[in-house]
Amino acid sequence: GAVVSQHPSWVICKSGTSVKIECRSLDFQATTMFWYRQFPKQSLMLMATSNEGSKATYEQGVEKDKFLINHASLTLSTLTVTSAHPEDSSFYICSGQLNTEAFFGQGTRLTVV
Amino acid sequence: DAKTTQPTSMDCAEGRAANLPCNHSTISGNEYVYWYRQIHSQGPQYIIHGLKNNETNEMASLIITEDRKSSTLILPHATLRDTAVYYCIVLSSNTGKLIFGQGTTLQVKP
């Protein structure tokens, strides 16, 4: 299957700083990518849909000014968590769409201290 | 978006078939049923998907009822490495979004 790679796999940052997470489709072009967040012992929650060359669309309740999404190329989408706080600590996962299948990255564990 | 209902947890003996049910009674005619699984602290892994016919691949089989209101994922010979959370998802035909429910935690026991 197709490969989606996230970087970094884990990151620790200080409260108030910003963190950027990259999501790359390595062997296919993804015009659409999705970003999810997962808290411990919970399911994945869709945060936003990232569309190449246009603005992301956010799910209800997700702050677009806090979670900045950029999808400047067909193989890269980035999620920036701005002014991170401890409650933003979570597992962030992206997926790239290829035909009728979604391929997921390995996830990024963010810990805000 | 069609919602799915799955049992919270199931156990299966190693080497036996694991049958994971899913109800999706509000599914629309052109919406696919997808199955993913997630092993602890990893991204979801695609297993299989189908529209109305039964499907089989190297990982599993998917049995969809004739009325499409439910389906069953079958792992023919479960191994300890199949212990994971299994998600049954209906792909929105309008948005292409995969909306995850709570899934079924499958515990394969020796």
HADDOCK unambig.tbl for C-alpha pairs under 7 A between the chains (distance, minus, plus):
assign (segid A and resid 43 and name CA) (segid B and resid 100 and name CA) 6.56 0.50 0.50
assign (segid A and resid 43 and name CA) (segid B and resid 101 and name CA) 6.50 0.50 0.50
assign (segid A and resid 43 and name CA) (segid B and resid 102 and name CA) 5.38 0.50 0.50
assign (segid A and resid 44 and name CA) (segid B and resid 100 and name CA) 5.97 0.50 0.50
assign (segid A and resid 45 and name CA) (segid B and resid 100 and name CA) 6.94 0.50 0.50
assign (segid A and resid 46 and name CA) (segid B and resid 99 and name CA) 6.80 0.50 0.50
assign (segid A and resid 93 and name CA) (segid B and resid 43 and name CA) 6.58 0.50 0.50
assign (segid A and resid 104 and name CA) (segid B and resid 43 and name CA) 5.79 0.50 0.50
assign (segid A and resid 104 and name CA) (segid B and resid 44 and name CA) 6.02 0.50 0.50
assign (segid A and resid 104 and name CA) (segid B and resid 45 and name CA) 6.97 0.50 0.50
assign (segid A and resid 105 and name CA) (segid B and resid 43 and name CA) 5.67 0.50 0.50
assign (segid A and resid 106 and name CA) (segid B and resid 42 and name CA) 5.33 0.50 0.50
assign (segid A and resid 106 and name CA) (segid B and resid 43 and name CA) 4.38 0.50 0.50
assign (segid A and resid 107 and name CA) (segid B and resid 42 and name CA) 6.25 0.50 0.50
assign (segid A and resid 107 and name CA) (segid B and resid 43 and name CA) 5.45 0.50 0.50
